Amino acid sequence: MRAAHVRPSLIGYTTVMNALSAAGYVRPALLVFRALCADHDPDERAVHTALRACDGAGRRADGLALLAELAESGAAGEKLARRFRP
């Protein structure tokens, strides 16, 4: 899609993250999340999907790092990070 200069949708990114997570590909799922953040402000569903990928693979540290990045990204990210913090 990027090659055609089409910006993927938030739903598209989240769908890809779900598929990667279900297949056990946590790192690629997190890379997709970072790409999503470059194109869109992540919503609660996208953050939940990324955190679920980390949790399913037993990568709590990656999930906590993701929350820290969100908190540092600005007011909206801080609000989302607070909702998901343990």
Secondary structure, 3 states (H helix, E strand, C coil): CCCCCCCCCHHHHHHHHHHHHHCCCHHHHHHHHHHHHHHCCCCHHHHHHHHHHHHHCCCHHHHHHHHHHHHHCCHHHHHHHHHHCC
